[in-house]
Structures are given as structure tokens and as C-alpha cells.
Amino acid sequence: MPISTDFQTRLYPHLETIAAQFGTPFHIYDEIGIRQGMQRLRAAFSQFDYHQYFAVKATPNPRILQILKDEKSCFDCSSIAELILARRVGASGHDLLFTSNNTTSQEFDVALSDGGSILNLDDDRLLDKLPYVPDMISFRLNPGSDLGNAIIGKPQDAKFGIPKERYVNAYQAAQDQGVKRFGLHMMAVSNERDVDRHLAGIRVLLEIARQLHEQLGIVPEFINIGGGLGIPYHPDDIPLPLEQLAVGIWELWQGYDFLQNAKLFTECGRYITGAHGVLITQAINIKNSYRHYVGVDANMSALMRPGMYDAYHHIDVLNKPSEPTQLVDVVGALCENNDKFAIQRDLPKIDEGDLLIIQDTGAHGHSMGFNYNGRLRPAELLLRQNGQVDLIRRAETLTDYFATLDVETNSITL
């Protein structure tokens, strides 16, 4: 949906100056909005012993992570690079949650170094890949039902997690290897704004916790309900009523006496940063064919969600009146027909040189970038609380692109 009036008021009057300084395209994030997103989560779940682990994959930039750490966020990592990023801003030990899948022994070595992250294992067979028995683990539950949604799909078709029929056995195996402390984890939805769908999944997870308590005597130290809290990308989308969700979880929680000292974990990414970033791009070509095309200097290597998920991202045209409108496709330069930011969208009449603001790119925007066609990923900027704009990641260059081709002779004769 359209970005907050506050963000727009602080950004739009200065966009031409910012674009002249840094060039287009670029992502720009709002420090005030990001802090407020984290603060709202903490306030909503204040009745719990609550810990939020920011999903680093959403916005893996150390300046963003430092802001979140200042707001008392921990970090959820799924790769060595993400662990290194989180550690660079001072996170260590159980401030880190390592949630991975198809994991190598090397990754576990890194995760368990430097004080040891909490491991959230995707399969009980991964126990044999651990360099030593950690003091605490959780397993990811795959509920094997219709709890999923459009992005993740049906759980039984997903590669993630342990089937609920084997879930208790996984904890038994961990106990047999000497693990003493446990948590539980499930994330069956992504970008979900329906409270009832969230609560249905949490109800399943808490019932599994009851089984573990009754059959194995496990008293979980935490229940991790994952991320998956959705944001309203489309202007007609109804926002997630976060406070209503928190009350619903609290009411469920009271039915499980053995959880009264357990912590509540979330690993939100999109909910905190998604609405507080935009992609700024310039119209560079206008083409009339069977449709009217607006070609911009960004492409899906800077934002692949529309091409990958057919996702809607709201678009403003800077300093253009809302009328008259024109039905257009907004497209990039890749040799792929799904390289489109908008399809048959009514937008104000766009001319070459106009700046377009593609909204809600603060999560899974830059981070999902790639280099097909040799296209380069854009810069990232930060609009700070004091109004200053900082470059927090430079744009890629051709030197970056060709660097991996500069190799020493290394061959094998067959």
C-alpha cells in the first residue's frame, strides 16, 4: 500500500536532489519507520517473555541490523554470510538463531563458534552433522496440513521442517545424544495478514508441545512461531491487526501450564522493514506496441518479487498529478518477459526522465537480487532520523561482476 504519510513527507520533496547525488536506481530505507516497526512488535507482545529475531535474509545490511540491535532485536540467520553480518554488529551466543535447511557441517561449525547460536534444525538427521552436542536446539515442525498460504504453499509440499508424525522422535533422538534444553519452531505461512490462519498454526504447535511434555518430559524454553506476519502491499489490503493476534496467542498460551515460563520467539523480517523501503527508478524509454510500455533503469535484479510471485507493489510518479492516467506496463531491460514491476496499471502519464517510486521494497528487495544479463544490483541508501541520507551499500560495478573470472590456473587432467 502507499508508504506512510510521514515517510513520504520526509522523502518526496528531496528525491530529485537525492537522485542527482547518488544516481538511479536505488533502494532507500526509513530509519524512523524501521525503529517504529520493531517498537510496535515489542509493545504488542509485552505480556510475554518476548524475543524478536530479525530475519537477516529480508534486509541483510549491517546499518539496518545495527538499528535493529539498538531496538533490542536478536537475529535469525540461515547462512554463514548472515551469521557474519549479525556478528559484525555485536550479536553473539543466543542472540543468534540459526535456522537453515539442507545444511552442511561447515555451516554448523560456524553457527556453533563464538558462543554458539541456537540451532533450529530442519531434520533430525542433521544431528549427526553437528561438531558437538549443543546446549539447546529446536526442530522446525512441518504440520503436513492445509495451514500454508500462497507464498509458502501447502506444508506437505514444502521442503521445510520435520513431518509432525516424526516430530516427537526427533526430540527423543536429541535427548539420546545428550541435548538437555529445547524449543519448538514452526513457520507455515508467509506474508499472512489473517489472524485466524496464524492462530490455527500456533494451536497446532502448542499441541505438539503438549505431546513432547507428556511423552518425553520436555519443558520447552521457547516457542518460536516464526515470521510470516504480513504487510498490506495493495491499497485495498487490510493490515494485520497485530494487537489482536497477540491477544489471541496469549489466550491460547494460558491453556498450557507447562509453558508459563517459556519465552515467545518471532523471526519477523518483512513486518519490520518491508513497508519502510522504496525502490527509486527513472523512466528511460516509452514504447507503444500492443501495449504501452514504460521502460525504467531498474529491472527485476533489483526487485524480483513481481516476476517471481506476481506480487503487487504500489507505484507513485514523482510530481505528477493523479489525472489523467494511462494503462501501462512498467518494465526493465532483462531478456525475460516477466521483468515487469507493474502490468496493465493505471498510472499518471509518464515521460522520460520521470522518477518512479516503487513501494514496500524494504524486505526481500535488494536481498533477492541477481546478475542475469550482467545487470548490476543498485545502491542502498538510508534516510536517517535527522534527515541525513547515507549511502549504506554502493551500487555494483562491472569490476565487481568480472572479479570472479580473474582466477589462477586450476585444472585437472581426465
N, C-alpha and C positions, 0 to 999 in steps of 0.2 A: 504494500500500500504506500501512498505518498509518505515520505520521511517526515519526521516530526517538524512542526512549525518552527520550533526553536533551532533545530539543526539547519533548516532551510534559511531562516533569517540570518544566521551567522555565516552561512556559506555562500548563498547565491549572489549577493552583491559583490563578492570578491572573486568570483570564479574566473572571469576574464583575466584578471591580474594573475591569479594562480596558474592558469593555463599558459599565459605568456612566460611566466618564470620557469615552469617545470616541463612544459610541452605536454601534449596529449598523445595517447590516453594515459590515465592513471586512476587508481583507486584512492579515495580519501576517506579516512575514518574519523569519527567524532569522539574525542576523549570524554566529554561530558556524558554523552549518551551511553557509552560503554560502562562508565562508572555507575550510572543510574541503573543499568540493567542488572549489574551484579548486586547492587544495594537492594533492588526490589526482590530478588530471589532470597537473599538473606532475611529480609523482613517477613516475607510470606511464610518461610519455614522456621521462624524463630522459636516456635514451641518445641521443636526437635533439637537434639544434639546434631546439628546440621553441618555438612561439609560439602562444598561445591568444588568439583574437579573440572576445570575448564578443558574442553576437548580441543587440544592444541591443533588438531588437523583442520579445524574450522578457520583459524586465522594465525598461522604459525610465524608471527613476527615478534621478536623479543621486546620491542617497545610496547606492543599490545599486552604481552604477557606480564611485563613489569607493572603496567597499570592495574591489571587484574590481581597480581600478587599484593599490591598496595591495598586492594579491596578485600584481602583475606581469602583469595581463591587459591585452591590447590590445582593440580594439573593431571589430566588424563592423557596418556601418551600411547601411541600404537607403533612406534618405530624408534630406532636408535637416534635418528636425527631429531625427533620430537623430544626424546629424553634429554639430549644435549641442550636443546633450546631452553627447556624448562630449568635445567640445572644452571644454565648461564644467568638466569635471573634470580638464583639463590634457592630454588626448590630442592629438597633432598628428602631421603627417607620416605616416610609415609605421607608426605605432601605430594608424592607421585603415585599414580595408579597406572600400571602397565597393562592395558587391555589390547591384546593382539590376537591375531589368528594366523594359522599356517606359519608358526613362529620357529626360528632357528635357535640352536643352542647359543650361538654368538649373541643374539638379541637378549636372551635370558641372562647371559653373563653381564652385559651392560646394565640391564634393568636391576640386577641384584648387587651391583657395585655401588660404592658411595652411599652406604647406609641402607640400601635395599628398598626398592619400590614395593608397594603392594601388588602382587601378581593377581591378575584376573584371567584365569585360564579358559581357553576356548574348547579344550578337550582334555579328558583325564589322561590320555596317553602322553600328553606333554609333561607330566610329572617326571618321566624318565629322561627328559632333556634338561632338567634343572641342574645347575652345578652343585647345589647343596639344598638341603631342606629348609625353606624359608620359615620365618616365624608366623606368617599369616598369608593366606590365599583366599581367593573366591573363585567360583566357577561361573561361567556365563550359561544361563538357562535358555534353551530353545523350547518354548512351550508347545510346539507342534500343533497349533490350532489356528483359528482364523483371527488371531489377535493383531496381526500385522496391518500395514496400510500400504498406500500406493508406492512409496519410495522404497521401503524395505521389502515389500511383498509378503506373501504368506510365510510364516516362520518355517513350516515344514519344507519349503523350497529354498530356504536361506542357508548359506554356508556357515552361519554363525551359531555357536553355542552347542550345548550338550542336550540331547533329547531328554525330556522330563522322565522318561522311563528308566534312564541310566543315571539320573542326576544324583540320587542318594548313593549309588555305588561309587560315583566319583569321589564323594566326600569320605566314604569308607576307605577307598584306596589311599587318599591323602592322609587319613588318620593312621593307616598301617605304615606309612612312610615316616611318621613322626610329627606331622603338622598338628599344632595344638589350637591355633586361633583361625577363625573363619568368618567370611562374609558371604553374601549372596548377591548375584547380579542378573539383571535381565534388561534387554532393550529390544522390544518387539515392534516399535513404531519409530518413525522419523518425521519431523515437522508436523506433528499431530496437534490440532487445536481443540479436539473433542475431549472433555473431561471424563466422560463415561468410558471412553476407549482406554484412556490412561488408567483409570481405576480398575477396569476389568483385568488388565495385565498385572497390576500391583496385587490384586486379590489372589491371582494365581501364584505369584511369587511368595506371598506370605503363607499360603497354604503349603507350599513346598518347604518353607522354613519350619512349619509345624512338623512335617514329616521328619526332617532332619533332627529336630529336637526330640521327638518321641522315639525314633529308631536308633539314633546314634548319640543322643545326649548332647548335641551341639547347641550351644547358646550363641547365636551369631553376634559378632561385634558390630556389624553394619549390614544394612540392606541398601544396595545400590540400584536405584530404579532407572539408571541410565540417563541419557539425554532425551532427545525426541520431542521436547517442548517446542511447539510450532509458533511461527510468526505469520501475520497476515500479509502475504505478498500482494494480493489483489485488493483494490479499493473496496470491494464488496465482501471481503473475508471478515469474519467475526474473530476478534482477538481471543486467544486463550485466556479464560478467567483464572489467572494464576492463584489468587487467594482462595477461590472455590475449590481448586484442585488440592491445595494444601490442607484445607479443612477436611476434604474427603479422605485424604491419606491418613490424617490424624485419627479420624473416626474408625477407619479400618484397623489402624495400629493398636487401638485400645482393646481389641479382641484377642490379643496375643500377649499374655502376661510375661512370657519369657523374653519379649522384645523391649521391655520397659527401659533397659539401659543400653539398647542398641542405637547406633548412630544411623542417621539417614544421609546417604550419599546421592548426589546427582552429578552428571557429567555433561552439562549443557555447554554447547558452543554457540549454535545459531541464535538461541534465545537471548544471549548476552550481546553479541556483536553484529548479528545479521542485519538488523534494521539501521545500524549506525555506520554504514559504509555505502558509498556510491561509486560507480564507475563513470568517469567523465571522458567523453569521446567526442570527436569533431566530425561533422559531415564533410566528406571529401568528394563524393560523386553522387549525382542524381541521374537515375536511369529509368526510362519509360519503356517497358516491354509489355508482356501480357499483364504485368502488374507494375505498380510504381515502386521503385526501389530507392532507398536512401542508403548509400554506402558510407560507412564510418571508418575511422582509422583504428578502431579496436576490432577484434574478432573473437571467436569462441575460445581461443587460447587464453584470453583474459577473463572469460566467464562462460563456462561450458554448461551451466545448468539448463538454459533454454534448449540447447541442442541435445543434451543427454536425457533430460526429464520432461521436455516440453513445458518447462517451468515459465510462469509469468513473472516478469519484472517490470514494474511501472517505469515509465519514461516521461521526463519533462524536457521541454526545449527551452533553453535559457532566453529570457527576454522576448518571448513570442506570445502574443495574445492567444487565448484558448480557441478563438474562432477567426477565420474559417479553419476547418480541419481537412485532412486529406488521408485517404486509406493507403497505408504504405507497409512494406516490409523493410525493416532495418537490418542491414546485413554487413558482414565483414568480408574479408578478402580471401578466406581459405577456399581451397578447391573441394569444398563439401557443401551440398545444398542445405544441410542443417546448420550452417554457420549463420544463424539469424537470431537477433535479440528480440524481435517482435515480428509477428506475422499478421498481416491484414489488420493493423492497428490504426485507429483514428488518432492522428497527431496534428498539431498545428503545422501549417505549411512550412517545410524545412528547406533552407537554402544552403548551398555550400558555405562552409565556414561557421555554421551554427554549432553551438555546444549542446550536446545531449547529456542528460543526467539519468543514467540507468541505476535504479534504486535497489536497496536491500542486497547489496553485494558484500556486506561486511563479514559474511561467513561463507566458506566454500566458493569463493570467487577467485581471487588470486591463487589460493592454495591448490586449486584443481587445474592450474594452468599446464600447458604443454607446448611443444615446439614443432608441431606438424607444419609442413611447408617452410620450415625455417623461420616461422614467425616468432617474435620475441615477446616475452612477458613484460607488462608495463611496470611502472614505478608504483610505490605505495607512499601515501602522504598521511600525516596526522594533523588534524585541526585540534590544537591544544585548548585547554581551559582558558588560557589568557589571550586567545585569538591568534596566536602564532601558528604558522603552518610549517611543519618539519618534514623533510624527506626522510622516510624511515626504511625504504628499500629503493635503490636506484633501478631504473629500467635495465633489462638485459641488453647486451651489445652483441654484435657479430663476433667479437673476440671471445665472449663467453660461449657462444654457440659452437665455435670451431675449436675451443680449447681441448675437448676430449678427443679430437682427431690428431693432436700433437702427441704421438706415442713413440716410445722407444721400440726398437726392433724386438719383437717377441713372437716366435713362431715355433711350430712343431712339424717335423717331417713324418708323414704317414707312410 
